[in-house]
């Protein structure tokens, strides 16, 4: 075996087993969410205490469990997953009963209500008449929960099957799936005279699903009990600038109190990250700092405006003043900034920052030492 063969073998091992790990995480996550949805629906339909809990069931369930990642919004997602995909029942039951340890820990008391759930029985029988539906085995093994979450929102079963098929065929990432749904790919396909050509064009332009896309998501990290910082990916330049900016504001004093870095914000079902969040004890308001490693774009102002509105509605206390937003860019055109921020929160400030470059002598020495 030569060195190149060694590199090839190591690379193959890494990629293969990483993909297997991602697949295992996804199967477990989908199973967990479907099972929780099943129990919630069955309780709502047959539970003796359902009248007592009523519409507050999911909120009370969140409070009682007190587990990160299991909240009212997620429980609604899980319930929808179960209602839309009852045909996953046998696949999931087979999955959870495969391992010896699991088989001994999950009793008949746990599995029998799932096997004989009324809702799943009725809806699964209806699906048998739809020959164009994607088989349950392929749905369970080929589509991560992040994908099923988006597709389950679609009410039209034909439209759902279309995106299921295209996502499986193209190995789409969740972000790509969301983009295609938002761009009305299904509707465009219906209008197109050459559907295969449109499909081929879309598949050429998509972002493919990678193992890290399955594992490195907020839901998966919460499911695995991993640290939230694993969600943050920054290049060295941005990391260095944020480090120095944070240090500068803290050393500047005058009321700046550091509160969060890469503050995770959940809006609807999407996560956003505010680079730095401070609280100014003199101004009595939050200061949100967003750093962009390129020139100012109009959408950056809109993004920061969204953060400010979120803080006003969800974070700001009655005795606080409205939050302030600071947007730092490498370049900015005053006219574009003027037009982009007109009508937005008046507390948005756009500034240009400078990066300290090596001296001209250092650059010349570097060029001279190069081998080309």
N, C-alpha and C positions, 0 to 999 in steps of 0.2 A: 504494500500500500504506500503510495507516494503522498506528499503533503496535500496536493489538490484533492485527492480522493478523501483524505481525512477531513478537509474542510467541507466537502460535499456531504459526507456522512453526518458530521456534527450538525450542519445546517438542516439536513433532512429530519434528524431526530428532533431538533428544536421546533421546527415548523409543524411536524406531524403531531407531537405530543401537546404542543400549545393549542392546536386546533381541537384535539380531543378534550383537553381541559375546558376550553370554552364551550364545547358542545355539552359536556356534562353539567356545567353550571347552568346553561340555558334550559336543559331538560328539567333539572331540579326546580328552577325558578318558575317555569311554566306550570309544572305540576303543583307546586305550592299555591300559586295564585288561582289556578283553576279549582283546586280542592277547597280553598277558602271561599271562593265564590259559590261553590256548590253548597257548602254548609250554610252560608248566609241566606241563599235563596230558599233552601229547604226549611230553615228556621222561620223565615218570613211567611212561608206558605202553610207550614204545619205546626210551628212552635206554639206551645201553650201560653207563653208569655208575650206573644207578638203584640197583643193589644196594649200591654203595659209599656213596651218599648216604642212602638209606633215608628214615626219618622226619625226618632232620635237613636234608633238602634245602632247605626254605624258610628255615631259620635260616642255613644256609651261604650261600644266595643273598643274604640281607640283608647278611651280613658282607662278602661279596665286592663287592657293588655299592656299599655304604656311601653311599647316596643318601637324603636326607631325604624321608620320605613313602613310601619303599619298604621295608617291613619284613615280618616273618613274618605278622603279622595281616592286613596288606593283601594279601599274596600269596594267603592263604586266601580272602579276599573275591574276588579276581580269578579264582581257579580256580573258585569257586562260580558266578560270573557266566557264565563260559564254559560250564560244565556245564549250567546252567539255561537259558541263552539261546543254544544253538548256531545258531538260525535267524538270528542277527544277522551271520553270517559274510559273506554276499554284500554286505550293506549297508556293513559296515566295510571290506571289500576295495575296494568301489567308492569309498568316501570317501577312503581313503588313497592311491588311485591317481588321484585327480581332478586335483590340481595338477601342473603340469609339473615343478616342482622336486622334488616328492615322488616322481613317477614315475621320475625319473632316479636318485634316491638309494636307492630300494627295489628291490632286484634280484629276479630270479626265485627265487633261493636263499632270499629272505626270505618271499615270498608263496606259493610252491608248497606248502610244508608246511601252511600254513593252509588253502589251497583243498582239499587232499586229506586233511585230518585225519579219521581214522577215527571218533573220538568224535562229532564234529559231523555226519558223514554219517549215522550210525545214529540219533542223537536227532532230527535234522531230519526224517528220513523218518517217524518216529513222530508228529511234530507235524503233518504234513500231513493226518493222519486226524482231527485235532481242528478242526473247522470253526469252533468258537467261539473259537479262539485269536486273540489280537490280531496283526495282520500285522506282520512284522518292520520294515517301513518306518515304521510308526507308533510302534512301541516305540523305535526308534533316534532318531527325530526329535522325539518328543513327551515322552519321559520322561528327565530328567537321570539321571546315574549315581547321584546321591544317592538317587533314588527306586528305581532298579533294585537298589541295594544292599539296601534294606529288603525289597523284594518277593521277591528271589531267596532269602531265608531261608525263605519259605513253601514247604512240601513239596507241598501239594495243588495241582495245576495249575489246577483250576477256581477255587480261592480266589485264586491268583495272577492269573489272567485277570480276576477280578472287581475286584481292586484296581488292576490296570493300566487297566481301562476307566474306573473311577470317578476315578482320579487324572488321566487324560487329559481326561476330560469336564469335570471341575471345576477343572482347572489348579491342583491342590493343591500347596502347598509341601511340602518333605520333612518338616517338623515336623508338618504337618497329616496327611500320610499316616501317619506313625508314630502319631499320636494316634488315628486311625481304626482302625488295626490293633489297637492296645492296647485300644480300647473295643469290640472285637468287632463291628465294623460288618457284616462278612460274615455272622457267625452271627445277628446281629439281623435282617439282611435275609432270611435263610432262614426265620426264625420269623414275620416280619411278613406279614400277609395282603395289605397294600397296599405292595408293594415300591417302586413308583414314587413314592408319597407320602413314604416314608422317605428315598428317594434325593434327592428334591427338598428335603426338610427339611435333610438333611445338607449338600447343596450350598449352601444359603442361609447356613449357619453356618460355612463353612470359611474358612481363611486362604488367599488366592490366591497363586500362585507369582509372584514378581517377579524381574526380571533380577538384582538384587543377591543374591537367594537362591541363584542358580546360581553366581555368581562368588565371593561372600563366604562361602565355606565353608573349613574347614581343608584338605580334600583339594584343592580347586581352587587355593587359595593356595600349597600345597606344589607342586602341578603347575606353576604359573606362576612359581614361585620368588620369590613376594612375601613381604614381612615379616609376621611373625605379628601385629604390632600392628594390622594391618588388621582382625583379628577382633574387636577390642575396640570396643564402642560404649557410651559413657557420656554421660549428660546433664551439663550444666555444673555442677549442684549436686554430684553425686556426684564428678565430677572434682576440684572444688575441695576437697571434704572429704578425699578420698584424698590430695591433694597436701599438705594441712596436717597430716593424721594422720601421714603418712610423715615429714614434717619434724619433727613433735613427738617421735615415738619416737626418731628419730635424734639429735635434740638432747638428749633426756633422758639418753642415754648408758646407763651401767650395764649394758653388755653387749649391747645390741640391735645386731645386724648385719643390714642390709638384704640380702635375697636375691632377691626377685622381686616383680613387680607383675603382676596378672592372670595368675598362674601357671596355665598350661594343664595340666589333668589329664585323662588318657584312661582311662576305665573302660568295659570292654567295647567298645562302638563309639560311645560318646558322649563329647563334650568338656565339661568343666566348668572354671570359672575361679575360683581363690581370689584375693580382692582383693589382699591383701598378705601376704607371707611373710617372716618374720625368723628369724634364728638367734640365740639368746641364749647367748653364750659362757660366762657364769657358771653359768646353769642347765643348760647343755648340752642344749638342746632347741630344736625349731622352735616358732615362735609364728605361728599363722595368724590373720589379722584379716579378718573379713567385715563389710562395711558395708551396711546396708539403709536405703534412704531412705523407709521407712515404719515403722509400729509392728511390734512383735514378733509373729511368727506361728510356730506350732509347727513348721512344715516347715523354718524357718530353722535350728532347732537340729538337726534330723535331717541337713540338708545339711552343716553344720559337723562333725557327728559322723562323717559319711562321709569328709570330708577328713582328719580325724584318723586314722581307721582306714587310709586309703590311705597316709598318711605313715608310719604304724607298719609297714605291710607292705612298702612300696616304697622309702621314702626313709631312714628311720631307720637309723643305724649301730649296731653292737653296743654301743658305749660311750656312746650317746645316751640321754637320758631321754625318756619319752613326750612327744609334742607337746602344746602348749597352744592352745586355741581361744578367741578373743575375738570376740564378736558384738556389734556396735554398731547400735542401732536408735533411731529418733526417739522412740518411746514403748514402754513395757513394763509389763505387768501382772504383779506378783510371783507371783500364784497360777498364772497360765498358764505362766510361766517354770518354776515349780516342777514342775508336772505334765508339761510338755513335755520337761524335761531329766532327769526321774527315770528311772534305768536306763541313761542314756547315759554317755558318757565323763565322769568327774568333773572333767576339766580344761577343761570348757566354761564360759565366763563370759559372761554377758549384761549389757550396760551400755547406758545411755541417753546420747545425746550431745545437745548443744544447739547450735543455729545462731545466730550473732550477727546479729540483725536491725538494719535501719536505726533510727535514733532516731525518736521520735514526731514531732519537729519536721521531720525529713526527709520522713517520710511525709505530713505535712500539706502541706508545700511541693510535693510531687509531685502530690497531689490537686488543689491549687489551680492548678497549672500545666497540668492536663489540659484538653482542649478540650470535654469533655462535661459 
